[in-house]
Amino acid sequence: MNEEKEDSTYEVPIGPIHPALKEPFLIKFKLDGEEVVGADPHPGMNHRGIEFMGMHRNPMKVIPLSERICGICSIVHQHMYTTAAEHAVGIEPTNRARYIRAIMCELERIHSHVLWAGVAAHEIGFDTHLHFTWKIREEVMDLLEYITGNRVNYSMWTIGGVRRDITEDMHPKIFETLEYYEDLYEKLEEIFLNDPSIKMRTKDIGILTEEDALSLCGVGPTVRASGVKKDVRIDQPYSAYGDLDMDYVVPSRYGYEDKGDVFSKTLVRLKEVLQSISIIKQCVEKMPEGEITSEDNKAGLLNKLKNMGGEGIGRIEAPRGEAIHYVRLKEGEEDIDVWKVRASTYNNLATYGPMFMGEQIADIPIIAASIDPCIGCMDRAEITDVNTGETRTYSEEELHELSVQKTEELVDGGIE
Amino acid sequence: MNQNLPISVDQIEEHFKEELGDAVSDIKKEEIEKGLKETPIKLIWMKVERDQFRDAVEALSELQVPHLSVASGSDMGDIVELIYHFQVNHGFPADEISVNIKVHLPKDDLKIPTITDIVPGAVTTEREKQEFLGVDVVDIPDSRRLWLDEEFPEDRYPWRWDEKGMEEMARYVHDPEEASAEPTSERVGEKRGGEEG
């Protein structure tokens, strides 16, 4: 019996290019019929050696470089890098800069979570929702452009503070955007949390238990959905977060079960959009007067960084979870000595193992998307029969079709 | 031990000294203040001998399921330094402490025991240290490459600055002098030809 079971195992590589993944990425699945019995992620398809590049540049040149690690969370990496460099040489950003940084981070979180909701809806065949969420995401991107001048890669950070101020005449536009999201929020919740057919596709699948979440060192909404209270903004407040009123977003806080399935992850991300709105409001209200950077003289700053050694850590809560940069500067050396970058998906990779186990092939796209991996587009999947060596290739459309078909079947059979 | 949480930086220091004795050294405690309310970020750095490194991680796991953020590493000439960035006290507002454990490995014996049996989530970062620094993680459950391309040479490690590094493979296009120079390696030449064609 056992032998027969082993015989029926298939291997299915998904990636390196796939629409559920925002970057090239490969996951090799072991299947027993329709059931997933193993998942082995293979990252590195897009490894650009950015840390190596950084270690051959001076600390000021790394600021724009760090921003280009990711297109969606460019703020995150700039924030961590500058914080780590500030920590290394003992520079304090001004208080006004701390508030502006927090506002920017939260705007990016809204942008990232709304974008994710669209991707998740697409994965299970609700393209209307994809277009709806991506349409409303434009508002926050417009606001980011209004504040920084850029839609992506905002060039906002510098060592010691920020490069552009958020002045009082910008407040009406900020509040207008926040109101826009508040007005729409109920509709978002109606779509993603109350729609029976979406619930059928997201409830009880891709479960990550609290125990696994802790032992695998998972981060962000992925583990908060399992009831793990990990949020750097609260645990170890950076920027202005220590001054603000906020709490861990876990499903049990809203009367749901801390289940760790795709539904819980959706819930946590949506609630975090509301939380971000509240944080931005608090920041705008409490923002102190003063300079936006403590280091006005760029040449002097570079000289200071060159002549002072030290090591520092920048650790923040990115939209996808905790991320960390480690920077070491050597006295008298112009280039950075050590730069280690660790993004959220790096830690969440390990959580794929238990989440895929025992799930169906048609659920692969939505579970893969549920950790909000920084990987973009699943192009095709190859299914190999281990015994005969026969290879069957599923195109992106076919796999997507399978997922959509499952939704249709559920809708036809389960609800009116 | 969970009922004793959150623990303070001093308690962590004491706990490590008690459990490890002389094997732990260079303890540095830091508090960085943030924001108007001046909520501090608490960090502790320490150096642990390699032979006692696993004991140190075990001592930490007695307190709380430790969160390993990442292990960073660097080539420092005669030694390779690894820093394991752990966090304890998560779930307690403003009480989380970063515990950074440094381990020095001599270049002629680049070995460190795995900690995946204590912290299963460490496997990603341990695999990365193997391929980027040439550190041999003893008993690692999965020793395959993670990030680097299959074609990348076996005995080259991107974060090493000695003869095993990849300095001669790299070309610095941001350096005007070097960017305008003729390409040195075959691979670069091929790529260039392709682009022009």
Boltz contact constraints between the chains, C-beta under 6 A:
constraints:
  - contact:
      token1: [A, 44]
      token2: [B, 147]
      max_distance: 6.0
  - contact:
      token1: [A, 47]
      token2: [B, 147]
      max_distance: 6.0
  - contact:
      token1: [A, 52]
      token2: [B, 158]
      max_distance: 6.0
  - contact:
      token1: [A, 95]
      token2: [B, 36]
      max_distance: 6.0
  - contact:
      token1: [A, 98]
      token2: [B, 35]
      max_distance: 6.0
  - contact:
      token1: [A, 214]
      token2: [B, 65]
      max_distance: 6.0
  - contact:
      token1: [A, 215]
      token2: [B, 120]
      max_distance: 6.0
  - contact:
      token1: [A, 216]
      token2: [B, 120]
      max_distance: 6.0
  - contact:
      token1: [A, 216]
      token2: [B, 121]
      max_distance: 6.0
  - contact:
      token1: [A, 217]
      token2: [B, 67]
      max_distance: 6.0
  - contact:
      token1: [A, 217]
      token2: [B, 68]
      max_distance: 6.0
  - contact:
      token1: [A, 217]
      token2: [B, 121]
      max_distance: 6.0
  - contact:
      token1: [A, 229]
      token2: [B, 91]
      max_distance: 6.0
  - contact:
      token1: [A, 230]
      token2: [B, 90]
      max_distance: 6.0
  - contact:
      token1: [A, 234]
      token2: [B, 93]
      max_distance: 6.0
  - contact:
      token1: [A, 235]
      token2: [B, 90]
      max_distance: 6.0
  - contact:
      token1: [A, 235]
      token2: [B, 96]
      max_distance: 6.0
  - contact:
      token1: [A, 236]
      token2: [B, 41]
      max_distance: 6.0
  - contact:
      token1: [A, 236]
      token2: [B, 96]
      max_distance: 6.0
  - contact:
      token1: [A, 237]
      token2: [B, 39]
      max_distance: 6.0
  - contact:
      token1: [A, 237]
      token2: [B, 94]
      max_distance: 6.0
  - contact:
      token1: [A, 238]
      token2: [B, 34]
      max_distance: 6.0
  - contact:
      token1: [A, 240]
      token2: [B, 35]
      max_distance: 6.0
  - contact:
      token1: [A, 242]
      token2: [B, 34]
      max_distance: 6.0
  - contact:
      token1: [A, 242]
      token2: [B, 35]
      max_distance: 6.0
  - contact:
      token1: [A, 242]
      token2: [B, 37]
      max_distance: 6.0
  - contact:
      token1: [A, 242]
      token2: [B, 39]
      max_distance: 6.0
  - contact:
      token1: [A, 243]
      token2: [B, 35]
      max_distance: 6.0
  - contact:
      token1: [A, 243]
      token2: [B, 36]
      max_distance: 6.0
  - contact:
      token1: [A, 243]
      token2: [B, 37]
      max_distance: 6.0
  - contact:
      token1: [A, 324]
      token2: [B, 69]
      max_distance: 6.0
  - contact:
      token1: [A, 324]
      token2: [B, 70]
      max_distance: 6.0
  - contact:
      token1: [A, 326]
      token2: [B, 72]
      max_distance: 6.0
  - contact:
      token1: [A, 338]
      token2: [B, 74]
      max_distance: 6.0
  - contact:
      token1: [A, 340]
      token2: [B, 72]
      max_distance: 6.0
  - contact:
      token1: [A, 342]
      token2: [B, 70]
      max_distance: 6.0
  - contact:
      token1: [A, 349]
      token2: [B, 124]
      max_distance: 6.0
  - contact:
      token1: [A, 350]
      token2: [B, 121]
      max_distance: 6.0
